[in-house]
Amino acid sequence: MKKGLCQKTFIYVLSVSFLLMMNGFPGAIARAKEIAPPIGEMVSKGEVKFEAREKVWRDVDPSHFPVLQGVKIKTEKGTSSLALKNNCQIEVGQDSLLSFDQNDRLHLIQGSIHFRIPITTEIEFKIGSLWVTKYRPLQASKNPITVLPKNEETIGSITIHSNGAVTLKSIQGSLSILSEERVVLASLSSKETVTLPSVIVKTPSRIMVAQAGETAREVEEKEKRKGEATWWWIGGGVVAAGVAAGLGIGLSQKHHHKEYRPICP
């Protein structure tokens, strides 16, 4: 009797466990579908970490690490090489922080990268409030470029300096700098370099950009000189107005005394 009861109990527990396990399969399959496949692979040298969860960092496998969308990668005393599925190649320098907001959108938060973009591939780089892409014609230009860039792969680099300024270099091919509203601010041809001061990188509303070859210090000094010149003219105008007013009052008083001075008998 007891033996039969034990057998029935065992069969019941086994059946319930099987049903629970089967009910869990659809959820597991759904979660697996939600996880996007890797957008590329990374090999590293030195100290390189990834954000496993918020503010929790883990060491990457230096020989092979899958690059996933939304996962932050931090190089400390190390470097990394990324090979994306769209055939883009990216070299990440030391003390850099980045993530891929989308498969074709890299957000560089800190540090530097070197990139190689094939002819048929599109990718965007987000730095502060600016975007860097392959060449796009200037939307506000009255005299658009008539000679289009050569149909070649694009090679360049982006460096975020400690003061917040950003240097963009085009080694081969042409690049465009866009505002947060996707308005083309400037374009770089092959072998051109531009440095943008931090105020431009951080401020979405401003559209002034540096000329190719200028450094952030040169741009800031230029703006400072413009401000000083403006105040000099304003100050000069105020002084001139004061002098003119003084002369007018003096002449008026002189004329007044002359008109009403008593005549001696």
NORGIHU-V56685 format. One record per run of one state. SS is the DSSP state (H for helix, E for strand, C for the rest). FROM is the first residue (numbers start at 0). LEN is the number of residues. Records with the same first field share a line. If there is no record, write none. Layout:
SS->FROM-LEN ; FROM-LEN
This chain:
C->0-1 ; 34-5 ; 53-2 ; 59-5 ; 67-5 ; 84-4 ; 92-3 ; 102-2 ; 110-1 ; 117-6 ; 127-2 ; 134-19 ; 160-5 ; 172-2 ; 178-5 ; 188-3 ; 196-1 ; 202-13 ; 260-5
H->1-33 ; 197-5 ; 215-45
E->39-14 ; 55-4 ; 64-3 ; 72-12 ; 88-4 ; 95-7 ; 104-6 ; 111-6 ; 123-4 ; 129-5 ; 153-7 ; 165-7 ; 174-4 ; 183-5 ; 191-5
